[in-house]
């Protein structure tokens, strides 16, 4: 089998396509959460803490000089990223919890009971019985 044909079979499987769609939607969701954190959640928290803008919180490590940028440790951006992660993790937890609940409900539903197919011997015995009844 050629490498291209094998790759095509791999790439066209449903799971790979579903994963690609999930990654794209996850990226968009990450942008929404980042905007929520940076523009809605962190400003009131900063206001409550005395007007602190978390994205501007940083520690100067090395002074800048001519042609050299100063070096900062931007821990405020790190705090925003942690809040992003917590929100995303919570939303994913809620989605997984909902899916698990639906799967449990589905598993609890009794499966329809169908009688097993009669074996060949039973079919033959039934035919013999019917023939004997006719005589």
DAHU-V22498 format. One line per field, one symbol per residue. phi: phi as a letter, one per 20 degrees, with the letter a starting at -180 (. if undefined). A space follows every 10 residues. Layout:
BEGIN
phi->???
END
This chain:
BEGIN
phi->.fffffffff feffffffff ffffffffff fffffgffdd efgfffffen mfeffefbdf ebfecgmdff dddefffffg fffgffffff ffgfffffff ffffffffff ffedffffff ffffffffff ffffe
END
